[in-house]
Amino acid sequence: MSNNSKAEQQIRDLISQYVSAVRAKDVARVASLYSDEVVAFDAILALQFKGKAAYIEHWQTCMSFAKGDMHYEVHQLKVEAGSELAFSHSINLCGCTNEQGKMETSWMRSTQCWQNSANGWKIIHEHFSAPFDVESGQAMFSLQP
């Protein structure tokens, strides 16, 4: 896929909107970025989510765990874009303020596949994950990029 600079900038702008919506815990704004047919592999609670309604319900559940301020940063963002399809991947620092007022964050891996249609660019696939230790079976949230 040859990189289309206009499409790449559009995806980067949408990711900025995504970050802002997550920090504001604005699930409706997050939802506006997904295709109705999105398939998502999130890091918690289920193996996969099929369709926007199921994934947004999951987002609402996740936001209910975040009692305090949300923290979300995108690092090492790479975008490849054509006229109809694009993908982005990044390492993201995300978390929230706990009951004691302390910010708790961890690094996650993110990949998003985007499709351009009459409704503009929408996420058709999203994958969040954290590496895990094979021996203990535990997620390795303390890793640093």
PyMOL commands that set and color helices and strands:
alter all, ss='L'
color gray80, all
select helices_A, chain A and resi 5-23+27-31+52-65
alter helices_A, ss='H'
color red, helices_A
select strands_A, chain A and resi 34-41+49-50+70-81+85-97+103-117+120-129
alter strands_A, ss='S'
color yellow, strands_A
deselect
rebuild
show_as cartoon
